[in-house]
Amino acid sequence: MRRKTLFAWQAACLLLVALTLYLGHDQLARLPRPALFQPPGHQQSRNGSTSPVAKPVEHGILSPENRTAYIQAIMQPNATHLPRLQCPQSDFSRYDYLKRDDGESDSSRIQYLIALDLRECLSLLPRLIGSVVETIRFLGPERCALSIIEGNSPDGTGEVLAALRPELDKLTTTYYFQSSDINPKQGNRIEKLAALRNMAVQPLLDDEEAKKYSPSTTVVFLNDVAICAEDILELAHQRRFLGADMTCAMDWTYVGRDPTFYDVWIARGMTGDSFFEIPASGSWDSAWNLFWNDPGAHARLAAYRPFQVFSCWNGATAFTAAPLLHRQIAFRAAREGECMQGEPQLFCKDLWFHGHGKIAVVPSVSLEYSDEKGRQIKLAKGFTSQWATGLGSDEDKIDWRLEPPAQVKCIPSYEHQFFEAWNKTQPGT
């Protein structure tokens, strides 16, 4: 009984922290359009592409030797001089077809934009960015671009990311890197998080730079997670194989002995409900009972097969570039009268509104937010390659619902949870 009470207390604290990370104290409002779409300054890369200018480092945090050690760990997949989650030596033949055009895209355009917002995650860079580089090498450096926004990192994260440029230029891949002073801890958090995400996908929002991309380009947006190259490739594969507009991983955390799904504030199933039930008390006693009211999603999760959802992010996602290139959507905060919610959920809501509602979770991709816990979650849930074989089967296919749930749960707080129309405050509704 004592253990159960302790677990519930820890879980409640975790969700409170998660909500605090997103919620600001001021009323949320959409950023003015110029703030979203005004391109930053640019500098020319060796491969001829333009990249946002990184602010110079006034006082070096890392020694040159330390920076070099991190760069070597990132660029050399088998390097062992810095600790990181050890990923399996997978056979990537399942993903070979991703190197080829899909028949609809212009082969001269960039086919994959990998985007990240990073802050103070130096120790994770060998695994996280190392996997990104491994993915770029596999897919073809000239077919990929990497966009990273770094901010407020007193641990040297920005120095390492800036020092990556010569190595990525050697690969002839396009590298956009910018450090930002935006601090989501001050003021309206969701508005600032939305601005940072828009900075990461800025190449698609800038009129000139966007010409390098195709509507069929896949955007892979990663959080600061311990991720393997096979995880990234699986999300890209499932987006194409399923004909999805967006695919998400499953992210987990440990609030006790067993892993708990993390992104519960953002994710909503096709019932419109959260992935697990959280009562007004804030108890997470039902955290292991995912999709308790959706038997179809529950069964597919248990079988590690993709399933459709209303919204997700879950640490890593792959989505179509089309609605960004067509200026239909961008990341934003809630409008006046709209549910207090995170910018990823609003992004999914806007995808649905513009006819891009084929959104799926890929449960074979399990992620955590540190190397140590990432190792634990891979042992508990399995590496992606343990579940993904061949090119996929008909059982993996999704019978897509083209209409979203009529109502979606809003959770501004534990005590105040309610369902509202999924398209509330959308223009024309």
Protein Blocks (a to p, Z undefined) as FASTA:
>chain_A
ZZmmmmmmmmmmmmmmmmmmmpcfbdcddddfklmmmccdddddfkopacddddddfbaf
bdfklmmmmmmmmmmmkbckbgcdddddddfklmmmmmpcehlacfkbcfbdcddddehi
lkmmmmmmmmmmmmmmmnopklpccddddehianommmmmmmmmmmmmmnopacdddddf
bdfkgcjfklmmmmmmmmmmmmmmpmklmmmpcfkbccdddddddddfklmmmmmmmmmm
nopabdcddddddfbfbdcdfklmmpccfkopafbdcdfkopaklmmmghkllmklmmmm
mnopacddfbdfeopacddfklmmnomaccddddehiacddfklmmmmmmmmnopabccd
dfkbccdfbfklmmmmmmmnopfklmmgcjbpfklpccddfbdcfbdcddfbfklgcddd
fkgoiahZZ
